[in-house]
Amino acid sequence: MSDAVAAEGLSSVPVAVRWLAAILFVVALPLFLILGNILDVASDRAFYESEFQKYRIREVTGLDDAQLMAVADRFIRYLREPSATLDVEITVNGARRPLFNAKEISHMVDVQKLFHLAGQARLVAGAILLLIPLLGIGLGGGPAFLPRLGMLLVAGGVATVVLLGLAGLLSLVDFTEAWTQFHHVAFSNDDWMLDPRTDYLIMLYPEGFWFDAVMKIAMQSALEAVVLGGIGVGIMYFGARR
């Protein structure tokens, strides 16, 4: 396909459609990266282990290392599989008892649904990131579409870094307030308002755990965005030299 024919193929697409496709791509990129890293960190057993050690969760809960990692494994499975349950039991003074009370279980049901929704949203974002370039290449040919694809990658990378920068700034200024507001938006009930003195869910995962998780997610997503943005610049440069 000649460049003239390719350009004609792209220009035949209505401007509004091209803008809509560009916006969808730029929005989908940060969603795909951030949601992917949320799901990855939530499944990172080594992260749980290091955080348990950092915040001395063994001393706080009275659970030994083997029990803590068994709980972490159960959480990982629970967040991955919609059919999984959190029927964890521990031994206290020689008697078996559930680790989590009804309110904690109810909150984790909401969390599980939220993670399942995040997984579905990431699949949609990934489909958009795949479909738009394929359509662009099909309409305009690979070489003719490359500069546009490069610009979209740069724009999506910049959008990701800006979004993460704002979220990071809010977290550094007052993470407690930001985390509280997130819960107000994400959940329709107050089951997340737990007592750190009696509720194991808070003992196991204190605020510091979530701050570290947010920072890890943000750093990984930002690094990936920078890499993709750099690839976009390279694609634009390659396309301009043709």
C-alpha positions in Angstrom: 0.0 0.0 0.0 1.5 3.4 -1.0 1.8 6.2 1.4 -0.8 8.3 -0.6 -3.3 5.4 -0.5 -2.6 4.8 3.2 -3.1 8.5 4.0 -6.4 8.5 2.0 -7.6 5.5 3.9 -7.0 7.1 7.3 -8.4 10.5 6.2 -11.6 8.7 5.1 -12.4 8.0 8.7 -14.5 10.9 10.2 -12.6 13.3 12.4 -14.9 12.7 15.3 -14.2 8.9 15.1 -10.5 9.5 15.0 -10.6 11.8 18.1 -12.8 9.3 19.9 -10.4 6.5 19.2 -7.4 8.6 20.3 -9.2 9.5 23.6 -10.1 5.9 24.2 -6.5 4.8 23.7 -5.1 7.5 25.9 -7.6 6.7 28.7 -7.1 2.9 28.3 -3.4 3.0 28.7 -3.2 4.2 32.3 -6.1 2.0 33.2 -4.4 -1.0 31.8 -1.1 -0.3 33.5 -2.4 0.7 36.9 -5.1 -2.0 37.2 -2.6 -4.6 36.1 -0.1 -3.5 38.8 -2.9 -3.5 41.4 -3.7 -7.1 40.5 0.0 -8.0 40.4 0.8 -6.5 43.8 -2.2 -8.1 45.4 -0.8 -11.4 44.2 2.8 -10.8 45.2 3.5 -13.2 48.0 7.0 -11.7 48.6 5.4 -8.3 49.1 3.1 -9.6 51.9 6.0 -11.3 53.6 8.2 -8.2 53.6 5.4 -6.0 54.8 4.5 -8.5 57.6 8.1 -8.2 58.8 8.3 -4.5 58.3 5.3 -3.8 60.5 5.9 -6.6 63.0 2.6 -8.2 62.2 3.7 -11.4 64.1 3.9 -9.4 67.3 0.7 -7.5 66.6 -1.5 -10.5 65.8 0.2 -13.3 67.8 0.3 -15.4 64.6 3.6 -17.1 63.7 5.3 -16.7 60.3 3.8 -19.9 58.9 0.2 -18.8 59.9 0.8 -15.3 58.4 1.9 -16.7 55.1 -1.0 -19.1 55.1 -3.3 -16.2 55.5 -1.5 -14.3 52.7 -1.9 -17.3 50.4 -5.6 -17.4 51.2 -6.0 -13.7 50.5 -4.2 -14.0 47.2 -6.5 -16.9 46.1 -9.5 -15.0 47.4 -8.8 -11.9 45.3 -8.0 -14.0 42.2 -11.0 -16.4 42.3 -14.5 -15.0 42.7 -15.7 -18.4 44.1 -13.0 -18.5 46.9 -13.9 -17.9 50.5 -12.0 -16.5 53.6 -13.0 -19.2 56.1 -9.6 -18.9 57.9 -9.4 -20.4 61.4 -6.7 -20.0 64.1 -6.0 -21.6 67.4 -6.3 -19.3 70.4 -5.7 -20.8 73.9 -6.1 -24.3 72.5 -9.4 -23.6 70.8 -10.1 -23.1 67.1 -11.9 -20.0 66.1 -12.5 -18.0 62.9 -9.8 -15.4 62.2 -12.3 -12.8 60.8 -15.6 -11.7 62.2 -18.8 -11.2 60.1 -18.1 -7.5 59.4 -14.6 -8.2 58.2 -15.9 -11.0 55.9 -18.6 -8.7 54.6 -16.1 -6.1 53.7 -13.8 -8.6 52.0 -16.8 -9.7 49.9 -17.0 -6.1 48.6 -13.3 -6.0 48.1 -13.4 -9.3 46.1 -16.1 -7.8 43.9 -14.0 -4.7 43.4 -11.0 -6.7 42.3 -13.1 -8.8 39.9 -14.4 -5.6 38.4 -10.8 -4.3 38.1 -9.9 -7.4 36.2 -12.8 -7.0 33.8 -11.9 -3.3 33.3 -8.3 -4.2 32.5 -9.5 -6.7 29.9 -11.6 -4.0 28.2 -8.7 -1.5 28.4 -6.4 -4.2 26.9 -8.8 -4.9 24.1 -9.0 -1.1 23.2 -5.2 -0.9 23.2 -5.0 -3.8 20.8 -8.0 -3.0 18.6 -7.3 0.6 17.8 -3.8 0.0 16.4 -5.1 -3.0 14.4 -7.8 -0.9 12.9 -5.4 1.9 12.2 -3.0 -0.4 10.5 -5.8 -2.0 8.5 -7.1 1.3 7.3 -3.8 3.1 6.7 -1.2 0.5 6.5 1.6 0.0 9.1 4.1 2.7 8.0 1.4 5.4 7.6 -0.1 4.7 11.0 3.2 4.4 12.9 3.5 8.2 13.7 -0.1 8.3 15.0 0.5 5.2 17.1 3.7 6.8 18.5 1.8 9.9 19.5 -0.9 7.9 21.2 1.7 6.0 23.2 3.4 9.2 24.2 0.1 10.8 25.2 -1.0 7.7 27.1 2.4 7.6 28.9 2.2 11.2 29.9 -1.4 10.9 31.0 -0.4 7.9 33.2 2.6 9.8 34.8 0.4 12.9 35.4 -2.4 10.8 37.0 0.1 8.9 39.2 1.8 12.2 40.1 -1.4 13.7 41.4 -2.4 10.5 43.3 1.1 10.3 44.8 1.0 14.0 45.8 -2.3 13.4 47.6 -1.0 10.3 49.3 2.2 12.1 50.5 0.3 15.1 51.8 -2.3 13.1 53.7 -2.6 9.4 52.9 -5.0 8.8 55.7 -7.5 11.2 54.3 -7.0 10.1 50.7 -7.4 6.4 51.8 -10.6 7.3 53.7 -12.1 9.1 50.8 -11.3 6.2 48.5 -13.3 3.9 50.8 -16.2 6.3 50.8 -16.3 6.3 47.0 -15.5 2.6 46.5 -17.9 1.1 49.1 -21.6 1.7 49.7 -21.5 0.6 53.4 -19.3 1.2 56.5 -18.1 -2.4 56.8 -14.6 -1.1 56.1 -14.6 0.9 59.4 -12.9 -1.6 61.6 -11.2 -1.5 65.0 -7.4 -2.0 64.9 -7.5 -3.2 68.5 -9.8 -6.2 67.8 -10.2 -6.8 64.1 -7.5 -9.0 62.5 -8.1 -7.5 59.1 -6.6 -4.2 60.3 -4.0 -5.9 62.4 -2.7 -7.8 59.4 -2.9 -4.9 56.9 -2.3 -1.6 58.7 -2.4 1.7 56.9 1.4 1.5 56.3 0.9 -1.7 54.3 -1.5 0.1 52.0 0.7 3.1 51.6 3.6 0.9 50.6 1.3 -1.0 48.2 0.1 2.3 46.6 3.7 3.5 46.2 4.8 0.2 44.6 1.9 0.2 42.2 2.6 3.9 41.3 6.3 3.3 40.7 5.8 0.2 38.6 3.1 1.9 36.5 5.1 5.1 36.1 8.2 3.1 34.9 6.1 1.1 32.4 4.5 4.4 31.2 7.9 6.0 30.7 9.1 2.9 28.7 6.0 2.9 26.5 6.3 6.7 26.0 9.9 6.2 25.0 8.9 3.5 22.5 6.3 6.0 21.2 9.0 8.6 20.6 11.1 6.0 18.8 8.1 5.0 16.6 7.5 8.7 15.8 11.1 9.2 14.9 11.2 6.1 12.7 8.0 7.2 11.0 9.3 10.7 10.3 12.5 9.4 8.7 10.6 7.3 6.1 
